[in-house]
């Protein structure tokens, strides 16, 4: 059966899963959950994902949530090589991925940005909040990439979980007006990542719902 991905076109977490699905050549259909309209908090999505989030992936008779867990499942069941075999190398890839997916991206989610602006009475804008935290996160990642194991990509010369997390965060950074050229390692890696067919196919421009 074809996998079903419940996602939002600009969701970083959904973007990660789309990259993995395309990379592993797993056929899937997308069902849009509009975060701007609040559909993630509706009864239909909550029945799939009690956190009221995206993505949710239905595959192999399972219903999976949390993007990093989904990518690891796909990697393990399809022998995708997105995580190295050696424990120390695997730990490094996870550290790079988690620096984005667990430290940077969550505090920049739409709901968080909007709440910060509301609580501060507009003294802190949603855009300023996002630029600050993405900038700080990418600066830390740039330093982490100053490592002998960094190759063409974040770890060596093949796509990994770390790269799958980096691409969507870079997309958000550029939308927020940040100049990635100030992070030369990240900038160089992204040039090669964005040339990969799986990464190109997963881009939000190709996932935006079409008007009826």
C-alpha positions in Angstrom: 0.0 0.0 0.0 1.1 3.5 -0.7 2.2 5.4 2.4 0.1 8.5 3.5 1.8 11.5 4.9 -0.3 14.1 6.7 1.8 17.2 6.5 2.0 21.0 5.9 4.0 22.2 3.0 6.2 24.6 5.1 6.5 22.5 8.2 10.2 21.8 8.9 9.3 18.4 10.4 7.2 17.4 7.4 10.0 18.6 5.1 12.4 16.2 6.8 10.1 13.2 6.3 9.5 14.1 2.6 13.3 14.1 2.0 13.6 10.7 3.5 10.7 9.3 1.6 12.0 10.6 -1.7 15.6 9.5 -0.9 14.4 5.9 -0.1 12.1 5.9 -3.2 9.0 5.2 -1.0 5.8 6.1 -2.9 3.5 8.2 -0.8 0.5 10.5 -1.0 0.2 13.8 0.9 -2.8 14.9 2.9 -2.6 18.6 3.8 -3.1 19.8 7.4 -3.2 23.6 7.3 -1.3 24.9 10.3 -2.2 28.5 9.6 -5.9 27.6 9.8 -5.4 25.6 12.9 -6.4 22.2 11.4 -3.7 20.5 13.4 -5.8 21.1 16.5 -9.0 19.7 15.0 -10.5 16.4 16.0 -9.5 14.6 12.8 -5.8 15.4 13.2 -5.8 14.9 17.0 -7.2 11.4 16.4 -4.0 10.7 14.3 -1.6 12.7 16.4 -2.6 13.5 20.0 0.0 16.2 20.2 -1.8 18.2 17.5 1.2 18.3 15.3 2.4 17.3 11.8 3.7 15.1 10.3 2.0 11.8 10.8 3.0 8.9 8.5 0.8 5.9 7.8 3.1 3.1 6.5 3.5 -0.7 6.8 0.3 -0.8 8.9 1.7 1.6 11.4 0.8 5.2 12.3 4.0 7.1 13.1 4.6 10.6 14.6 7.6 12.8 15.4 9.7 13.4 12.3 13.1 12.1 13.6 11.5 8.9 14.9 9.8 8.5 11.5 13.0 9.0 9.6 14.8 6.5 11.8 12.1 4.0 11.2 12.3 4.4 7.5 16.1 4.1 7.7 16.0 0.9 9.7 13.3 -0.8 7.7 14.7 0.1 4.3 18.4 -0.1 5.2 18.8 3.5 4.0 22.2 4.3 5.5 21.1 7.6 7.0 22.8 6.7 10.3 26.4 5.3 10.3 27.0 1.8 11.7 29.8 2.8 14.1 28.4 3.9 17.5 30.6 7.1 17.8 29.8 8.2 14.2 26.1 7.5 14.8 26.2 9.6 18.0 27.8 12.5 16.1 25.1 12.4 13.3 22.4 12.4 16.0 24.0 15.2 17.9 24.1 17.3 14.7 20.5 16.4 13.9 19.2 17.0 17.4 21.0 20.4 17.6 18.5 21.5 14.9 15.5 19.3 15.5 15.4 19.4 19.3 17.1 22.7 20.1 16.6 25.2 17.3 13.4 24.3 15.4 11.0 23.8 18.3 11.4 27.3 19.7 10.8 28.8 16.3 7.6 27.0 15.6 4.7 29.1 14.5 2.7 28.6 17.7 5.7 29.6 19.8 6.5 32.7 17.8 2.9 33.9 17.9 2.7 33.3 21.7 5.9 35.2 22.3 4.6 38.2 20.4 1.3 38.0 22.3 2.9 37.7 25.7 5.4 40.5 25.1 2.6 42.8 23.9 4.4 43.1 20.6 7.7 44.2 22.1 9.3 41.0 20.7 8.2 40.3 17.1 7.7 36.8 15.9 10.2 37.5 13.1 12.9 38.9 15.5 12.4 35.9 17.8 12.9 33.5 14.9 16.0 35.2 13.5 17.6 35.3 16.9 17.1 31.6 17.7 17.8 30.3 14.2 20.9 32.4 14.0 22.2 31.1 17.3 21.4 27.5 16.4 23.2 27.7 13.0 26.2 29.4 14.6 26.5 26.4 17.0 26.1 23.9 14.1 28.7 25.7 12.1 31.2 25.2 15.0 30.1 21.5 15.4 30.9 21.0 11.7 34.5 22.0 12.3 35.4 18.3 12.6 37.4 15.8 10.7 34.3 13.7 10.0 32.6 16.5 8.1 32.8 15.7 4.4 30.8 16.6 1.4 27.8 16.5 3.7 27.4 16.9 7.5 29.0 13.5 8.1 31.1 12.1 5.4 30.0 12.0 1.8 26.5 10.5 2.0 23.2 11.8 3.0 22.5 11.4 6.7 19.9 12.3 9.3 21.8 15.4 10.1 21.5 16.7 6.5 17.8 15.9 6.5 17.4 18.1 9.5 19.7 20.9 8.1 17.9 21.5 4.8 14.5 22.6 6.2 16.2 24.7 8.8 18.2 26.5 6.2 15.0 27.1 4.2 13.5 28.7 7.3 16.6 30.8 7.9 16.5 32.2 4.4 12.8 33.0 4.7 13.6 34.9 7.9 16.2 36.9 6.0 19.4 35.3 7.4 22.5 35.2 5.2 23.8 31.6 5.2 27.0 32.7 3.5 28.2 33.8 6.9 28.4 30.1 7.8 30.8 28.8 5.2 30.6 25.1 6.2 26.9 25.1 6.2 26.7 27.1 3.0 29.1 24.7 1.2 27.2 21.6 2.3 23.9 23.0 1.3 25.1 23.6 -2.2 25.6 19.9 -2.6 22.5 18.9 -0.7 20.2 21.0 -2.8 21.5 19.3 -5.9 20.2 16.0 -4.8 17.0 14.9 -6.6 15.4 13.7 -3.3 16.0 17.1 -1.6 14.8 19.0 -4.6 11.6 16.9 -4.8 10.8 17.5 -1.2 11.1 21.3 -1.4 8.0 23.2 -0.2 7.5 24.7 -3.6 6.7 21.2 -4.9 4.4 20.4 -1.9 2.2 23.5 -1.7 -1.4 22.6 -2.1 -2.8 23.8 -5.5 -5.9 26.1 -5.5 -9.0 24.2 -6.7 
